[in-house]
Amino acid sequence: MFGIKNIKIEDFIGGAAKSLDERFKEDLRRTDDRAENVAKERRALRDADKKKDKEFDNAMSSFVNQIQTTLGSGATAQDAVRVVRAYGGDLAGAERAAVALTESADANIDVSALVKQIPGSVVSGADLPDLIAAMRPTSSTRLLEKGEVMGVGIAKGADLGEDINKQVPLPDTPKQFDIGRATIDKSGLLSAKNYSLATRLKEAQLKKAETPDADSYLKSPTQAIAKGDELMILHENDKTSPEYILGQKLRDQGIASLKESKAQDPAKLMTPSTAQSIIKDASRSFYSSAFEPGINSDNIKATLIGTADYIKYFGFAPAMLNSMQRKVVEFSDDPVMKSVVNDEKDKYSLFVKNYLSNFTRANTATGVAVAYPVNKGVATFDADGLPETYNDPISESDATKAAKKGKYRIGDIMNLVTPSGNQLLAVWTGSEWENQ
């Protein structure tokens, strides 16, 4: 039970309530049933999350240990996790990394020489279980907010969320660690070394002819794009090499052919892999201009550690999403491409929420407001470590005008009032305020 019986009818309808006592008791019963049902659903969600987390931890531990072994006796768990992050930071990336490095090590290739470790600020105190927990997919289960679950009938003013949150506590969000990054020279791995001389000669001939060979593996625009991507990834460390240049040419030819094909038959759906390739290509220059080479949509989550990383991301993310949307239009509003772009928009929204969640207070460890990203030129902090601006929220339109004049910086968090009267926390991204 959730303490609903302690509510007095006078709290809702005044002292003349005796004649409605039976109805009130029924409403209390229904209210308590609602609380129990919601709690039951949330226990199931929490237990499902725990099961998924355990499965993730077991699989990721296996891959990380395998990678650590290939890096040599001096390698640490942090070294292996950095490699996983370089491959995207998820289970699929971890498996690719484990396979690529293990088969190379088995072929007597010195894998450690191909991996450049760039340590972060955390060099100790983060053991393997903590590092793996930090890579878990973000759960969609969250605490109930005020007013989200209310009572029934006469008891409709009773807010049930706080009691339910206490009855069904959620696990703490895993701590994130700035352990740095790793870069891998993939051209030295076995998969690249197995690139046969015959294949190289064939590609050189295709480059010279500047047209795909219809009798070879390039029988469709999709195949041309895939082959181009493969060559560019294998030779990304030498963008002046004939192989990389050929990859660019094949990719450009494939995209041009695909556009023409879509224009002739708009109803024909693009394959998911091709849609993802084109959309990621639209984002490549944005990531490379803000972060080091190799950072992309797949591994950006592991890269966003402190406020500085998020500010870099917010500086280009809105423009990048607009660029992706234009790509969809170029390909006749292909539904598969739309889905890929929607995934990117969801990821952006998640990062905004994470930022607002992680950086809305001062550094509690020191008591000094150094972790708070608000522009100190326009905000001062109160005793709780919150900017005094929070006590006097400003209108969204006024804040937008001020931000565009340079009063606020990318990453600043403010307390705003929307035109509809809602009050919310939002972060300035350089073009607009975002809160989800």
Secondary structure, DSSP 4 states (H G I P E B T S, - for coil): --SGGG--THHHH-S--GGGHHHHHHHHHHHHHHHHHHHHHHHHHHHHHHHHHHHHHHHHHHHHHHHHHHT-TT--HHHHHHHHHHTTSSHHHHHHHHHHHHHHHHTT--HHHHEEEEE-S--SS--HHHHHHTTSPPPS--PPPTTSSB--GGGTT-B-HHHHHHHSPPPPPPPP---EEEEE-GGGSHHHHT--HHHHHHHHHHHHHTS--TTTT--SHHHHHHHHHHHHHHTTT-TTSHHHHHHHHHHHHHHHHHHHHHHH-TTSPPPHHHHHHHHHHHHHHHHHHHS-TT--TTTHHHH--SHHHHHHHHHHHHHHHHHHHHHHHHTTT-HHHHHHHHHHHHHHHHHHHHHHHHSSS-BTTTTBTTS--S-TTT--B-TTSSBGGGGS-EEHHHHHHHHHTTSS-TT-EEEEE-TTS-EEEEEE-SSSEE--
